Amino acid sequence: MDTREHVAAHQQIGADKLLGLLNLLVVDDDPMQRMLIAGAAEKAGYTVTHAASCAEGIALFRDRSFDCVTLDLMLDDGDGADVMRAMADARYSGPMIVISGMDSERRRASRALARSLGMDLLQSFPKPIDLAALRISLANLRSNVAGLPIVHSWGEVCGPRFDRTG
Protein backbone atom coordinates (compact mmCIF):
# COMPACT_ATOMS: atom_id res chain seq x y z
CA MET A 1 0.00 0.00 0.00
CA ASP A 2 1.54 3.33 -0.99
CA THR A 3 1.07 6.58 0.91
CA ARG A 4 -1.70 7.80 -1.43
CA GLU A 5 -3.69 4.61 -0.86
CA HIS A 6 -3.12 4.94 2.86
CA VAL A 7 -4.39 8.54 2.84
CA ALA A 8 -7.43 7.54 0.78
CA ALA A 9 -8.23 4.71 3.20
CA HIS A 10 -7.96 7.03 6.18
CA GLN A 11 -10.24 9.67 4.67
CA GLN A 12 -13.09 7.39 5.72
CA ILE A 13 -12.34 8.14 9.39
CA GLY A 14 -14.95 10.29 11.16
CA ALA A 15 -14.37 14.00 11.81
CA ASP A 16 -13.86 13.40 15.52
CA LYS A 17 -10.90 11.12 14.75
CA LEU A 18 -9.44 13.44 12.13
CA LEU A 19 -9.45 16.44 14.42
CA GLY A 20 -8.53 14.46 17.52
CA LEU A 21 -5.26 12.83 18.42
CA LEU A 22 -4.04 9.83 16.45
CA ASN A 23 -2.74 6.70 18.18
CA LEU A 24 0.95 5.85 17.80
CA LEU A 25 2.62 2.65 18.98
CA VAL A 26 6.34 3.03 19.78
CA VAL A 27 8.17 -0.32 19.79
CA ASP A 28 11.70 0.17 21.12
CA ASP A 29 13.63 -1.55 23.91
CA ASP A 30 15.54 1.61 24.86
CA PRO A 31 13.52 3.68 27.40
CA MET A 32 15.31 6.92 26.40
CA GLN A 33 14.46 6.38 22.72
CA ARG A 34 10.83 5.66 23.60
CA MET A 35 10.70 8.87 25.63
CA LEU A 36 12.26 10.97 22.85
CA ILE A 37 10.02 9.48 20.15
CA ALA A 38 6.94 9.92 22.35
CA GLY A 39 7.81 13.57 22.99
CA ALA A 40 8.13 14.28 19.27
CA ALA A 41 4.91 12.40 18.54
CA GLU A 42 2.91 14.20 21.21
CA LYS A 43 4.06 17.55 19.79
CA ALA A 44 2.83 16.35 16.38
CA GLY A 45 -0.65 15.49 17.71
CA TYR A 46 -0.45 11.82 18.73
CA THR A 47 -1.26 9.85 21.82
CA VAL A 48 1.48 7.31 22.44
CA THR A 49 1.52 3.71 23.63
CA HIS A 50 4.91 2.21 24.52
CA ALA A 51 6.12 -1.34 23.89
CA ALA A 52 9.53 -2.28 25.29
CA SER A 53 9.84 -5.62 23.46
CA CYS A 54 8.74 -7.64 20.44
CA ALA A 55 6.39 -9.65 22.65
CA GLU A 56 4.78 -6.53 24.12
CA GLY A 57 4.39 -4.92 20.69
CA ILE A 58 2.81 -8.06 19.25
CA ALA A 59 0.45 -8.38 22.23
CA LEU A 60 -0.65 -4.76 21.84
CA PHE A 61 -1.39 -5.35 18.16
CA ARG A 62 -3.66 -8.23 19.03
CA ASP A 63 -5.66 -6.10 21.48
CA ARG A 64 -5.72 -2.58 20.04
CA SER A 65 -5.59 -0.63 16.80
CA PHE A 66 -3.07 2.07 15.99
CA ASP A 67 -2.89 4.80 13.36
CA CYS A 68 0.90 4.63 13.05
CA VAL A 69 3.80 2.58 14.42
CA THR A 70 7.45 3.39 15.03
CA LEU A 71 9.58 0.27 15.14
CA ASP A 72 13.15 -0.48 16.17
CA LEU A 73 14.59 -3.35 14.13
CA MET A 74 16.73 -4.90 16.85
CA LEU A 75 15.03 -5.53 20.18
CA ASP A 76 16.23 -7.44 23.23
CA ASP A 77 13.81 -10.32 22.66
CA GLY A 78 13.84 -10.52 18.89
CA ASP A 79 13.81 -8.82 15.54
CA GLY A 80 11.56 -6.02 14.37
CA ALA A 81 10.70 -8.24 11.39
CA ASP A 82 8.79 -10.47 13.84
CA VAL A 83 6.71 -7.45 14.85
CA MET A 84 6.11 -6.58 11.18
CA ARG A 85 4.83 -10.09 10.50
CA ALA A 86 2.48 -9.87 13.51
CA MET A 87 1.27 -6.49 12.25
CA ALA A 88 0.53 -8.05 8.86
CA ASP A 89 -1.26 -10.97 10.55
CA ALA A 90 -3.39 -8.42 12.44
CA ARG A 91 -4.16 -6.81 9.05
CA TYR A 92 -2.55 -3.52 10.05
CA SER A 93 -2.80 -1.17 7.09
CA GLY A 94 -1.43 2.05 8.55
CA PRO A 95 1.99 3.56 8.07
CA MET A 96 5.10 2.42 9.88
CA ILE A 97 8.30 4.34 10.60
CA VAL A 98 11.48 2.37 11.24
CA ILE A 99 13.89 4.00 13.69
CA SER A 100 16.94 1.81 14.07
CA GLY A 101 20.65 1.78 14.78
CA MET A 102 21.03 -0.87 12.09
CA ASP A 103 22.85 0.10 8.91
CA SER A 104 21.08 1.53 5.86
CA GLU A 105 21.18 -1.84 4.07
CA ARG A 106 19.22 -3.46 6.90
CA ARG A 107 16.73 -0.57 6.94
CA ARG A 108 16.27 -0.99 3.14
CA ALA A 109 15.64 -4.70 3.69
CA SER A 110 12.94 -3.78 6.21
CA ARG A 111 11.26 -1.65 3.54
CA ALA A 112 11.26 -4.63 1.17
CA LEU A 113 9.81 -6.87 3.90
CA ALA A 114 7.10 -4.32 4.67
CA ARG A 115 6.16 -4.15 0.97
CA SER A 116 6.07 -7.93 0.69
CA LEU A 117 3.66 -7.99 3.66
CA GLY A 118 1.45 -5.34 2.03
CA MET A 119 2.41 -2.62 4.51
CA ASP A 120 3.47 1.00 4.05
CA LEU A 121 6.92 1.80 5.45
CA LEU A 122 6.59 5.58 5.47
CA GLN A 123 10.10 6.49 6.64
CA SER A 124 13.30 4.89 7.84
CA PHE A 125 15.43 6.90 10.24
CA PRO A 126 18.85 6.00 11.66
CA LYS A 127 19.63 6.33 15.34
CA PRO A 128 20.30 8.68 16.89
CA ILE A 129 16.98 10.00 15.64
CA ASP A 130 16.60 13.50 14.24
CA LEU A 131 13.62 14.49 16.39
CA ALA A 132 12.68 17.48 14.22
CA ALA A 133 12.54 15.27 11.11
CA LEU A 134 10.46 12.68 12.98
CA ARG A 135 8.07 15.32 14.29
CA ILE A 136 7.63 16.79 10.81
CA SER A 137 7.08 13.33 9.29
CA LEU A 138 4.42 12.49 11.90
CA ALA A 139 2.76 15.91 11.60
CA ASN A 140 2.64 15.66 7.82
CA LEU A 141 1.10 12.20 8.05
CA ARG A 142 -1.50 13.52 10.49
CA SER A 143 -2.32 16.45 8.22
CA ASN A 144 -2.55 14.19 5.15
CA VAL A 145 -4.97 11.92 6.99
CA ALA A 146 -7.06 14.93 8.00
CA GLY A 147 -6.81 16.58 4.58
CA LEU A 148 -5.50 19.75 6.22
CA PRO A 149 -2.52 22.03 5.59
CA ILE A 150 0.29 22.15 8.11
CA VAL A 151 2.32 24.96 9.63
CA HIS A 152 5.76 24.46 11.22
CA SER A 153 7.18 27.01 13.64
CA TRP A 154 10.56 26.62 15.34
CA GLY A 155 10.31 22.84 15.19
CA GLU A 156 6.84 22.87 16.71
CA VAL A 157 3.70 21.96 14.86
CA CYS A 158 1.07 24.69 15.05
CA GLY A 159 -2.51 25.19 13.97
CA PRO A 160 -6.00 24.78 15.36
CA ARG A 161 -6.03 20.99 14.93
CA PHE A 162 -2.97 20.68 17.18
CA ASP A 163 -4.27 22.86 20.01
CA ARG A 164 -5.31 20.65 22.88
CA THR A 165 -7.38 23.37 24.56
CA GLY A 166 -9.88 23.91 21.76
C-alpha positions in Angstrom: 0.0 0.0 0.0 1.5 3.3 -1.0 1.1 6.6 0.9 -1.7 7.8 -1.4 -3.7 4.6 -0.9 -3.1 4.9 2.9 -4.4 8.5 2.8 -7.4 7.5 0.8 -8.2 4.7 3.2 -8.0 7.0 6.2 -10.2 9.7 4.7 -13.1 7.4 5.7 -12.3 8.1 9.4 -15.0 10.3 11.2 -14.4 14.0 11.8 -13.9 13.4 15.5 -10.9 11.1 14.8 -9.4 13.4 12.1 -9.5 16.4 14.4 -8.5 14.5 17.5 -5.3 12.8 18.4 -4.0 9.8 16.4 -2.7 6.7 18.2 0.9 5.8 17.8 2.6 2.7 19.0 6.3 3.0 19.8 8.2 -0.3 19.8 11.7 0.2 21.1 13.6 -1.6 23.9 15.5 1.6 24.9 13.5 3.7 27.4 15.3 6.9 26.4 14.5 6.4 22.7 10.8 5.7 23.6 10.7 8.9 25.6 12.3 11.0 22.8 10.0 9.5 20.1 6.9 9.9 22.3 7.8 13.6 23.0 8.1 14.3 19.3 4.9 12.4 18.5 2.9 14.2 21.2 4.1 17.6 19.8 2.8 16.4 16.4 -0.7 15.5 17.7 -0.5 11.8 18.7 -1.3 9.8 21.8 1.5 7.3 22.4 1.5 3.7 23.6 4.9 2.2 24.5 6.1 -1.3 23.9 9.5 -2.3 25.3 9.8 -5.6 23.5 8.7 -7.6 20.4 6.4 -9.7 22.7 4.8 -6.5 24.1 4.4 -4.9 20.7 2.8 -8.1 19.2 0.4 -8.4 22.2 -0.7 -4.8 21.8 -1.4 -5.4 18.2 -3.7 -8.2 19.0 -5.7 -6.1 21.5 -5.7 -2.6 20.0 -5.6 -0.6 16.8 -3.1 2.1 16.0 -2.9 4.8 13.4 0.9 4.6 13.1 3.8 2.6 14.4 7.5 3.4 15.0 9.6 0.3 15.1 13.1 -0.5 16.2 14.6 -3.3 14.1 16.7 -4.9 16.9 15.0 -5.5 20.2 16.2 -7.4 23.2 13.8 -10.3 22.7 13.8 -10.5 18.9 13.8 -8.8 15.5 11.6 -6.0 14.4 10.7 -8.2 11.4 8.8 -10.5 13.8 6.7 -7.5 14.8 6.1 -6.6 11.2 4.8 -10.1 10.5 2.5 -9.9 13.5 1.3 -6.5 12.2 0.5 -8.0 8.9 -1.3 -11.0 10.5 -3.4 -8.4 12.4 -4.2 -6.8 9.1 -2.6 -3.5 10.1 -2.8 -1.2 7.1 -1.4 2.0 8.5 2.0 3.6 8.1 5.1 2.4 9.9 8.3 4.3 10.6 11.5 2.4 11.2 13.9 4.0 13.7 16.9 1.8 14.1 20.6 1.8 14.8 21.0 -0.9 12.1 22.9 0.1 8.9 21.1 1.5 5.9 21.2 -1.8 4.1 19.2 -3.5 6.9 16.7 -0.6 6.9 16.3 -1.0 3.1 15.6 -4.7 3.7 12.9 -3.8 6.2 11.3 -1.7 3.5 11.3 -4.6 1.2 9.8 -6.9 3.9 7.1 -4.3 4.7 6.2 -4.2 1.0 6.1 -7.9 0.7 3.7 -8.0 3.7 1.4 -5.3 2.0 2.4 -2.6 4.5 3.5 1.0 4.1 6.9 1.8 5.5 6.6 5.6 5.5 10.1 6.5 6.6 13.3 4.9 7.8 15.4 6.9 10.2 18.8 6.0 11.7 19.6 6.3 15.3 20.3 8.7 16.9 17.0 10.0 15.6 16.6 13.5 14.2 13.6 14.5 16.4 12.7 17.5 14.2 12.5 15.3 11.1 10.5 12.7 13.0 8.1 15.3 14.3 7.6 16.8 10.8 7.1 13.3 9.3 4.4 12.5 11.9 2.8 15.9 11.6 2.6 15.7 7.8 1.1 12.2 8.0 -1.5 13.5 10.5 -2.3 16.4 8.2 -2.6 14.2 5.2 -5.0 11.9 7.0 -7.1 14.9 8.0 -6.8 16.6 4.6 -5.5 19.7 6.2 -2.5 22.0 5.6 0.3 22.1 8.1 2.3 25.0 9.6 5.8 24.5 11.2 7.2 27.0 13.6 10.6 26.6 15.3 10.3 22.8 15.2 6.8 22.9 16.7 3.7 22.0 14.9 1.1 24.7 15.1 -2.5 25.2 14.0 -6.0 24.8 15.4 -6.0 21.0 14.9 -3.0 20.7 17.2 -4.3 22.9 20.0 -5.3 20.7 22.9 -7.4 23.4 24.6 -9.9 23.9 21.8 
